[in-house]
């Protein structure tokens, strides 16, 4: 069965074509700068070199139309016709309380996603655009939604509730939902496979660190707590998001700057985080380069990021009554060796005995601790698209 996985962002579409159940990747790529000048598609057919194709791409439907054309083209394609595609799997960020697992997309599901868009205004609308586009371009194909929030539906009530009047939770479902669930689920399971441990009796902390970052506490394979909340803004400092902040500070800023709620939302989502602190970039690599040249605010941004991750690791170890495995994943978690060192420095009291010869490994699976270390620290590259393909295959197949 051939399954195409779509991850639609505000101006981009990541895609992978899988052969299931073997999980073989047939082709993959990304559509960039949708609706902007300089639109292009980077495409790689397995066994061939990556190609870059430029052209005007005005919206998500046109972007998907282009990538389907590439997949069936004589020169770069992997399919003879689009009829070879059996199903589509979509990454959907917010499923609210309505979805505790992946689902076949129906009109009722689409209506529910439209209602929950106000909970993830930067993510769900482009996710829906991908669904709409496929309904238009391939109306007879089955589509599956795989939710970032679903894995965290096992959080207990005393963990997911906010300390606001309970009636507001009942009325508007204001609560902590958590995100990156597909990634946290995959890397926790994969870490236990690598370590030959049974996930059903492990306490695991997974650190998904990238432009968007979150930490999760996982007990016996189920999410117990996670750093992101009702929206992806809560928790760790991120590329352009504040992470945890005193709500009183936001009210103070809005009053002093005389800005609206809408602009305040933009402030905390797009102009804060590493970008706001460093004043340089939201890219950790550029910030580290500046810090190495003596840039004070860049150094501060790096210290703040590592401190927040370390603080969450410590708090989750306390919440779970200990920790057996700590997992790093995501663009920063997998590749940024210096950030990992900053986070791990000082955590020896947990029972971490690091293998100094492994600390500079990047971009691949690696155990960073010595064999006798009580707590295992491991790097596991995330494979969210593969997990989406797997869920899609199980539902459609």
N, C-alpha and C positions, 0 to 999 in steps of 0.2 A: 504493500500500500504506500502510495506517495502522498506525503503531507507537506504543505507549505506553512511555515510559521511566520506570522507577521507581528512586529513590535513597532507600532506607530507612535512617533513623538510629534511634537508641535510642528516641526519642519523637517522630519526625517522618517524613514521607514527602514528598519532592519529586517532582513528576511533570510530564511534558510529553507531549503528543500530537502526533506528527509525521505529515505526509504525505510519503512517500518515493517516488521518490528526489529530489523537488524540495527536500526539507529544510524545507518550510514548517511553522511551528508553528501548530497548530490551536487549542490551548488549553494552559494550564499552571497550576500552582498548588502549594500546599504544605499538608499536614495537620500541624498543630502540637499539642503537649501531649497526645500519645497516652497514655492511662492516667493522666492528671493532671486536676486541676480546671481548668476553663476551656478545654477542647478546642475547636478551630475549624479551618475550612478556608478558605484564601484561594485564590480561583479567578479566572482571567482567560481569557475566550474572546477570541480574536483579533478586534479591531475593537470590543470592548465594554470597559466599565470593570471594574476588579477588584471582586469582591464578597467579603464575609466572612460565612461561615455558621457559626454556633456550635451546638454540641451535644455530648452525651456520646459520646466515642470511647474505648472500653475497650482495644482492641488493634489490631494492624496489619491484621488481616483486616477488622475493622469499618471501619477508616480507608479501606482500599482499596475496600470495598463502597460506602462513602459517595461517594468520588470518582468511581467508575464510575457511580453514580446521578446525580451532577451532570453528568457528560459526556453522559448520555442524557436529561437533564431537558428539558422543553419550554421553560423560561425561560432556563436558563444553558447548555444542552447544545450539543454540536457533532456528535453522532451520533444517528441514529434508533434504532439498536439496538447492543448490544455485539458483534453478529456482524460489524460493520464493522471491528473491531480485528483485524488480521492477525497481530500478534506483540507480544511484550513483551520489552523489553531491560532488564536489571537491572545496576546498578552493584554490583560485588562487590569488596570491598577486598582480600582476601588470597586468592591462588590458589596459594600455595606454589610448589614447583618443578613441580607437575603441569600448570600451564597457562601456556603462552607466548603465548597469543592468546585471542581470544574464542571461545566454544563454545556449541553447542546444549545446553540443559540436559536431562540425562537422569537417571535414578535413580543411575547410577554417578557422575555429576558432583555431584549433591546429596550423596552419601555422602562424596566427596572434600572438599567444602566443609565438611561437618560435622566432618571430621577436622582441617581447618586452622583451625577456629574458635578453638582454643586459642592460635594465633599472633596473632589479632586479636580478642580477646574483647569489645572494645567495638563492633566493626563487623560482623564476619561473622554473628553471630547475628541482628541485625535485618535484614541483607541476606537471609538465609535465610527470615525471616518473610515477606518480600515474595514470595519464590518459593512458599512453602507456600500463602500466601493465594491466589495466582493459580491454583495447582493445584486448589484447592478451588472457587474462584468461576468460573474459565474453564478447566475441565479439558482441553479439546480444543485450546487455543491453544498455539502453539510459543513457548518462552521461550529467551532467550539471556543468558549471563553474560559481562559485560565487566569485566576485572580491572584494578584499580589497579596490580598488580604485574607485569602481562604485559609492558609496554613495557621494563621494566628487566631482563628475562631475558637481554638481550645483554651485561650486565656480565661482564667476564672474571673468572676464578676468583680471581686475586690481588686483585681489587677487592672481590668479594662475601664472601670468607671472613673470619671472625674469627680472631684468634690464640689459639685454644683448642685442646685436643687434637683432632686431625683426626677421631678416632673418634666424637666427639660430633656433628660435622657429618654423618658417615655414618649415625649411629644416629638422630638427631633432626632432621636438616636445619636445624641452627642456623647461620644465615648472614644476610647482608644481602639484603633483597628489594626495598626501595624502594616508594614509593606515589605517588599523584597521577599515575600513568603516563599515563592518558587525557588529562589536562590538559597535561602536558609534551609529549606527542606532538603534540597539536593546535596549541599555541601556537608550537612550533618550526617546524612546517610552514607555519603561517599567516604567521609573521614573514618567512620566506623568500619567500613569495608577494608580500607587501607590498613587500619590498625588491628584488624581482626577482632573487633569488639562487638558485642550485641548492643545495638542502639536502645533496646528495651530496658537496659539497666544502666544507662549513662546520663551524666549531667554535662551538658555541652553548652558552650558559649560560642556563637558564630558571629564573626565581625565582617559584614559586607561593607567594604570601604571603597568609595569611588566618588564621583561628583555628587551622587546621592549616597548617603551612608546610613547604616543602621546596625544595631547589635541585637541579638536575640538570645534568650535563655530557654534552653530546650531540655525538658525532663522526659526520659524514656521515649524519645522520638516525637514528643508533642510540644508545641510552643507554649511556654508558661508566661513569658513576658518579652517585650521588644521595645526598642527605644522610640520608634516613630509612633505617632498617636492617631488622632482623628484625621489628620492630613500628614503628608510626608515632611512637614516643617518641623515637627517636634523631634527632640533627641540630640543627636550629634551635630556638631558644626559640619556644614557641607560646603560644596563649591560656592553656591550663592544663597544658601538658606541659613537662617540664624541658628537653628536647633533650639535647645531650651533657652527660654528668656522669661523674665518676670513680666507677666501681662500688664502689670502696672507701668512698666517702662514703655510699653507700646502706647498706652493711653497718654502717658506724659509726652512722648514724641509727637503723637497726633495732635495734642493740644498746642504744644509749643510751635510746631511747624505748620499748624493749621491745615492738615491734610485729611483726606477722606479715608474711610475704611478701605475702599478699593485701592487707593494708593499705598496705604499701610500694608495691604496684602502683597502688593508688588515689591515694596521695600524689603519685607522679610523673606520673600521667595527669590528675588532676582538680583538684589544689590547688597546682600549681606554675606554671611559666611566667610570663607577664605578670601573671597573677592573684597568684601567690605573691610576686613581687618587689614589685609596686606596692601590694598590699593593698587595691586599689580595685576592679579589674574585669579581665576578660579581653578587654574591648572596647577596641581601640586608640584609638577616638575619645574615650572617657571618660578614658583614661589621658592623652591629649594635653591634654584640657581641664584636668585636674588639674595637669599639668606646667606649663602656661601660668599657673597660679595659684601656682606656686612649690613644689609638692609634690615633695620630694626623691626619694622612692622612685619616683614616677611618671617623673621625669626619668631616673633610673637604669635603669628598665625599658626606656625608649625607646632609650637609648644602648646597652644590652646587645643589644637586638634588632637594631639596625642594624649593630652591630659583628660579630655572628655571621654575618649575611648577607654583609657585606663580606669577612669572612674566608673563607667558602666560595667566593665569586667568585674571590678571589685564588688559593686553593688549586686550584680547578678549571682556572683559566687555566694554572697551572704544570703540572698533570697532563696537560692536553691539548697543551701546548707552544704556548699562545696561545689567543686567543678572537677571533671575528669579530663575534658578535652576542650581546647580553645582552637577555633578554626579561623583562618584569615582567607578572605576571598574578595572579589571585585578588583577593579583596575589598580587601586592603591594597595589593597591588601595582598594581591598576588605579586605585584611588581616593585613596590616602593620599599626597598629593604631598610632604608634609614628610618622611615616612619614606623615600620614594625619594631625596630630596635628601640625607638623612643617609647613606644607603648609598653613593650615587655620589660624595659628597665625599671627595676623596683618591684616587680611582681614575683620575685623569687620566693617570698613568704608563702605563696599559694602552693608551693611544691613544684615549681618549674625549674628544671635543670637543663639549660640550653646547650646545644651542640654548636660551639663557635664556628665550626667548619661548614655549617649549613645555613648560617644566617644571611648570606648574600645570594642564596638561590632565589630565582624569580621566574614567574610565568609558568611554573609546572608544579605538580604534586611533590611535596617534600615534608618530611617530619623534621621539625627544627629542634627537638629535644633529644637528650641522650636516652638510651634504652631503659635506664633505671629511674627516669623522671616520673614522679607520681602523677603530675599533670602533663598530658601530651599537648604540644603545640604543633599545628600542622597547617600547611598551605594547600588549599584545594581550589583550582580554577573552577569558577561556576559555569554551569551549562544550562542556563534557563531555557533556551530555545529547545534543547533536547527534552527537557522535562515537559514543556508545552506539547511537543510532538508525541511524547509518551502518553500524556493524559488524553490528547485528541484521539490517538489510536485506540485507547481503551474504551472511550465513549462511542466512537463511530464504528470501530472494527468489530 
